[in-house]
Amino acid sequence: MGFSERLTAVEVHAEGEPGRVITGGVDNPPGDTMLAKAQWMEANADHIRLRMLREPNGYPGLCCNILIPPTDPRADAGYIIMEQTEYPPMSGSNTMCVATVLLETGILPMIEPVTELTLESPAGLIGIRADCANGKVTRVTFRNVPAFAMALDVPIDVPELGTVSVDIAWGGMFFAIANGDDLGIDLSAANGAEIARASEMIRVATVEQHPVTHPLERSLTGPTISQLTGRPSVPGATRRNAVTVATGSLDWDRPTTWTGALDRCPCGTGTSAIMAVLQAKGELAIGEEFVHEGPLGTTFTGQLLETTSIGEFTAVVPEVGGQAWITGFSEYVLDDTEPFPKGFTIGDIWP
């Protein structure tokens, strides 16, 4: 058979968010750090991301990861995260998916009842505690890179929505965060289209009116992702959120492009970012439990472990926990006669 490429992958989701993990078929990219490797992939091998996330192999809500050897000797494994419009430095749900695949497939040894390991993400080292029983990872708790609020209560003028108060925070990605209750937006999964439309408009308007750059890594700019927050709806939850991942370029002259894909889970980096915001506003103490509800009613549990600093900003070290489930094992091939080697998008579900 005329196949020029074969990729093996494990299909996974973390509390609802799909995070495919490529386990074989991709060469270790050059670079001295995981961030440099991700940037090399973006510049030189982006066809892999496109083919995995676009149709016919992907869809707007899908994320993907590539397992590669770490560059830091303290890490047990490295991974590159790929989403619809970017290579995020960090993702909580993807981290849970990667850790679960590494242990449940035997790539790394599982020790019951608890396996501790260190993963190297493009954002830095991520400490993992995996609760394990009968060969299954029953919970993944990760110690994230420091999170910080970069700007609070910024007035952003958004077409159709008016002036929106936006918090901008880093949780491994730069988030534009607004209060969905104040906007009168229901944060349930059934309202995903309205959430995605408003969220992507808020994010792009924030980029235009208040762009930000990471104080220690100038290549990391944003906000690249958005979050609406509100009152919880399930017992025991602290807050509810809906995170929207960009799936294309927004054009203010074309309202059909005012959309994105709703994160199906409570979002680990989003949980880290909102905890940093709440701590900066005096609404969340170090060590206080924070239960974050996503649009499906699933939850991540977090807490802030300690304070630190990132450049001139006061930062906090978040810990977030949830669970991931393997749903399948796949092999993807590229036929030599394939008419769409980089996949495709169509305007019915894509911007």
N, C-alpha and C positions, 0 to 999 in steps of 0.2 A: 504494500500500500504506500502511496506517495505522501507520507506525512513528514514535514520538515521540522516539526517541533512537538514535543510531548511534555505536558505539565501534569503532575499528580497533585491532588488537593484534597483536603478534608473540609466538608461542609459543616458549619457550626453556627449556633446563635447564642447570644448572651442576653438572657431575660427578654428575648424577642428580636434583638438586633442581629442580622446575619453578618458573619465575619469569616468568609472563606479563607482557608490557610493553605498556601502553596507549600508543599513539602518536598518537591523535587522538580527538576527540569530548568531551573533558573541558575545561571552561573553567579558566583559571588562577585558583586560589582566592586570596582576599585574605590578606594577611599580610606582614610585613616580613622574616621568616625562613622557611626551609623547615620548621622545626619548627612555627611558627605556622600555616603553610599546612596541614600535616598535621593539626594540632589543629582547624582550621576544617573540614576535610573530615570529621573524625570527628564533629563537633558538628552539621554542616549538610548533608552530602552522603554520609552513610555508606551510602546505598542502592547506591552504585556498588560499594563493597567487597563488600557482601552479595550483590549480583547476580553479581559476577565469581567469588566464591569458594564460594558455596553452589551446590547443584544448581538447575537443570540445566546451568549453565555451568561449575561448579567441583566440587571434591571436597576432602576433608579435607587432603590433602597439598599442595595448590596454594597458591602465593604470587602476588602481583600487584604491579605497579608502575605509576605514572603519570608520564610525562615532562612536565615543565613548565619554563618559563624559570627560570633561577637568580635568586636575590635578591642574591647576592654577585658583584660584577663580576669577581672572579678565577676564577669557575667557568664552564665551557663549557656545562653543562646541569644541570638539577635533577631530582630524582625523589622521589616519595612512595612509601613501601613499605606494603603492606597485607597483613596475615595474618589468620588465622581469628578471633582475638579482640582484635587490637590493630593499631596503626600503629607498628611498630618504628622507633626512631630510625635504626637502621643494620642492614644485613644484607649479609654478604659474598657469598653466592651470588646474591642479587638484584642487587648491584652488578656482579658479573661478567656477569649477563644483560643489564643495562642498557647497560653499556659495549659489549658485543658487538653489541647491536641498533643502537646509535647509529652504530657504525662500519660494520657489514656492510650496513646499509640505506642508508648515505650521508647520514644526518641530520647527522653530523659527518664531515669528511674523514678518510680513512684514509691514513696515511703509512707505507709499508713501508721497513725491516723493523720499525720501532718507532713507535707513536703514543703521545704523552704528552698527557694532558688532566686536567682537574680537574672532578670532579662535586660537586654540593652535595646532601648527604643531610640529613635532619632532625637528625642528630647533628653535622653540621659538614662541612667540606671534606674530600674524599677524593681523594688523588692516584692517578692511574691510569697504569700502563705497560702498553700492549697490544702484544704481539708479533704481527706480521701478515705473512702471506705469501699471494700469489695471491688477494687479496680476502677472505681469511679471518683472523679473529682466532684465533690458535693458543694464546694464553695471556693472561690478565688478572692483573696483580699490582697490588694496591691498598695504599696507605699509609693505615691506619685512623686513626680518632681515638684518643687515648690510652686504654689499658686499665689497670685496676687491681684488685687484690684488696681487697675491702672488709671481709671477715671470713673467717678461716681456721679450719677444724676446729671448726665450731659444732655441738654436739650437738642434733639435732632428733629429737623423738619422732614416729614415723610409724606409724599403724595398720598392723598385720600385719607390719611390717618391724622394729619396735623402734627403738632409738636409732641414728640414722645420722649419721656425721660429714660435714658439708656445708661446702664452701667457697662463698662468695658473691663474685662478681666481675663487673665491667663490661667488656664487650668491644664496646660499641655497643648492648647490651641487658644487663639484669641476669640473670645465670645462677645457679641453684642447682646446684652440681657435687658429685657423689658418686662413689665408686669402685665400679664395677660388679663388679669381681673380688671385692672384699670382700663384696659382697652375693650373690655366686654367680649373677650374671645374665650370660648369654651375650649379647654385643653384636652378634651377626650379624643380618642383615636378616630371616632366617626367624623370629627370636624377637621381632619387632617388637611384638606385642601385650603380652608381658610387660614389655618395656622401657618402652613407653608408660605402662602401668598404674603401675609402680613409680615412674617418673620424675615423673609428674604428682602422685602422692601426696606425694613428697618436696618438690616445688615448693610445693604448696599448704600443706603443714605448715610449710615454711620461711617463707612469707609470713605465716602466723598467728603463728609463734613468734619470728621474727627478720626483720621487714620492713626494707627499706632504701630510702633516698632519695638521689638523685644530689646531691653536695655543691654543684654549681653550677647545677643546674636542678631545682627542687623538684617540677616536674610529672612527673619521671621517677622512677618507683618500681618496686619489684619484690621478689623475682625474678619475671619474667614468662615465663621459659623455663628448661628444665632440661637437664642434661648428665650422662650416665654415662661415666666414663673407665675405660680398662683397658689391658691388654697388647695390642700389635699382633699382627695375624695375617698381614700381607703383608710380603714382604722390603723392607727399607729404611725402614719406618715407625717413628716414635718412639713413638707411642701410638695407641690406637684410641678412638673416641668414638661415642656415640649421643645425639643431641639430640632432645628431644621438644617439639613445638610444641603449645600448648594449643589445643583445638578447641571448647571450651565451658566451662561452669561445673561444677566438681567439688562434689558434694553427698556428705558423708561418710555420710549415711543411705541413699544409693543407689549401691551398688558399680558399677552399669553406667556411671556417669559418671566412674569413675576411669580415664580414658584420654585419649589425645591422638593426634597424628600424628607419626610418626618422620620427622625430617629425612633426606632421601635422600642428602645429600652430607656431607662432613666439617664443614660449618658454619664460615663465616669469622669471625663474631663469637664463636662458641664456641671456635674456635682461638685467637683473640685473648685471650679470657677465661682459658683454661687455661694459655696461655703466661704471662700475668700472674701466675697462681697459682703456677706452677712457679718463676718468677723470684723471687717473694716468699719461697718456701720454700728458695731456694738451689739449685734443681735444673735451672735453665736460664739460661745466660749470655747477655748481650747479644751479638748477632751469631751465635749458635749456630743451626744449621739445625734446624728442627722439622718433621717430616713427619707429618701428621695423617691417619689412616685413618678413613673413614666406614663405615657399615654395609654398603655395597655393595662395599667394597674399593677405592673410588676415594680419591684423596688430595689434600689441599691442602698446599702447602709454605710454611712461615712462618719468620720470624725477628723478634727484637726489635731495633729499630734504635738506640734510645737511651732514657734515663730522663728523666722529667719529673715534674711534680706536678699533681694535680687537687685543689684545695682542700687539705686536710690530709693527703691520701693520696699516697704515692709511686706514680707511674704509669710505664708503658712505652709506647713507640710501636711497634705491630706492623705488619708487612708480611706479606701473605698472597697466594698465587698459586694459580690453577687455570684451568680452561677451561670455556667455555659453548658450546652448540650451538643454533642455530635449528632448530625442528622444524616450524614452520607459520606461516601468516599468516591472521588471522581478522577477521571483522566481526561484532559483536554488536549486535542490534537489540532494541528494546522495542516490542512490539506494543501498540497501544492497548487491546486486550482481554485482555492477558496476566493470568492469575489469580494469578501469583506474581511480581510486579515486583521483590521483594526476595529472590527465590530461596526455597529451603526446605531443611530438613534432616529426615532420617528416622532413627529410632533403631536401624536395623540397622548403619550405619557411623558415625553421629554420636552423641555423648553426649546 
